[in-house]
Amino acid sequence: MIEVPSPLRLRLDSRALIANWRWLAAQSGGAACGAAIKADGYSLGARSVMRHLAAAGCRDFFVATWAEAAALMPLPEGISLSVLHGVGASDMVAARTLPVRPVLNSVEQVARWREAGEGRPCDVMIDTGMNRLGLRVDEALGGALDGLCIETLLSHLASADEDSDQNAAQLAAFRAVREAVPARRYSLANSAGICLGRDFAFDLTRPGIALYGGTPRDEAAGQIRQVVYPETRVLQLRTVHKGEAVGYGATWTAPRDGRVAVANMGYADGYLRCHAGTGGGASWQGKALPLIGRVSMDLIAFDASAAGAIGEGDWLALDYDLPSAAARSGLSQYELLTGLGTRFARLWG
Ligand SMILES: *Cc1c(COP(=O)(O)O)cnc(C)c1O
């Protein structure tokens, strides 16, 4: 087979990933710090994220689905993996075969696991107020989990990225369940929850977004390093004259004679149309190239008038610091990562 290089790449900084995990682990106090690697490690590549974090000492990983778990086999030595979405009837073959724990989310799932789980340990999610996944608190306190071999009892915070009364309410509800339901470990905090303080850490924390360069709350500002650097190649440089329009709908018109760099990336790669007109763009050798016109499916255009000797085939670095790109575009930091498509080569450094 011939090697075909991709004109798009994600440069991925493993040292920044590990530094972010270490900071989150330190903020977690005495609790172990795990990692959410669902959605293919927020698009970075779950297998690579697991390998880097496992080498740094991370032991507890979480994916959403059994297909995601199966894709990570075989697991490195000593690694624990849990499937957040639990076990439906069609998941039982995978759940009995893979060395992975389900996170049981309902009394129906608990019954299924009691019947067919062969006494193996499981994790359990308690819903302390989000009303998404998990057993209700009254179900957990009412004996629904009696006799089950629970490795980790979890709950998930709905508003940890805000200063909301819901955080204290969920903490109190989780503490009440912890008093009543035995488990080897208890786990409540995601990235934002870690920033709420040690009370939220319990035995195990489960950060996702902050590992990958997201700033979940102000407490983490200046502490979290950028991990993902999307880059795209210049396909063509063209001259435009004052008054000429660029792209679909002719939404941008050249204010003076200049140069335009057309690059290999578009909304099919997760670089959505809402990036247009927000003041962001890319850079080349330290020079800013503002994004101009509409984002096409596979192409984007930048004003390269100030970028001197730039040429066809040069790599442009996108402005993709997550907090500022989110503020500009209106996308969440999560969407900015998980949308990044399969045409990017993923290069770890
Ligand atoms: C995704 C997820 C996490 C990680 O959340 P972040 O906000 O990315 O830190 C933790 N726990 C559960 C249950 C999740 O679904």
PDBQT file of the ligand as one rigid body, heavy atoms in Angstrom, charges set to zero:
ROOT
HETATM    1  C1  LIG A 401     -18.007  12.688  30.267  1.00  0.00    +0.000 C 
HETATM    2  C2  LIG A 401     -18.088  12.331  31.689  1.00  0.00    +0.000 A 
HETATM    3  C3  LIG A 401     -17.081  12.725  32.574  1.00  0.00    +0.000 A 
HETATM    4  C4  LIG A 401     -15.988  13.705  32.177  1.00  0.00    +0.000 C 
HETATM    5  O1  LIG A 401     -16.572  15.000  32.120  1.00  0.00    +0.000 OA
HETATM    6  P1  LIG A 401     -15.737  16.325  31.776  1.00  0.00    +0.000 P 
HETATM    7  O2  LIG A 401     -16.739  17.412  31.956  1.00  0.00    +0.000 OA
HETATM    8  O3  LIG A 401     -15.290  16.180  30.366  1.00  0.00    +0.000 OA
HETATM    9  O4  LIG A 401     -14.608  16.395  32.723  1.00  0.00    +0.000 OA
HETATM   10  C5  LIG A 401     -17.143  12.258  33.867  1.00  0.00    +0.000 A 
HETATM   11  N1  LIG A 401     -18.158  11.447  34.270  1.00  0.00    +0.000 NA
HETATM   12  C6  LIG A 401     -19.163  11.078  33.453  1.00  0.00    +0.000 A 
HETATM   13  C7  LIG A 401     -20.242  10.214  33.968  1.00  0.00    +0.000 C 
HETATM   14  C8  LIG A 401     -19.168  11.512  32.143  1.00  0.00    +0.000 A 
HETATM   15  O5  LIG A 401     -20.172  11.162  31.335  1.00  0.00    +0.000 OA
ENDROOT
TORSDOF 0
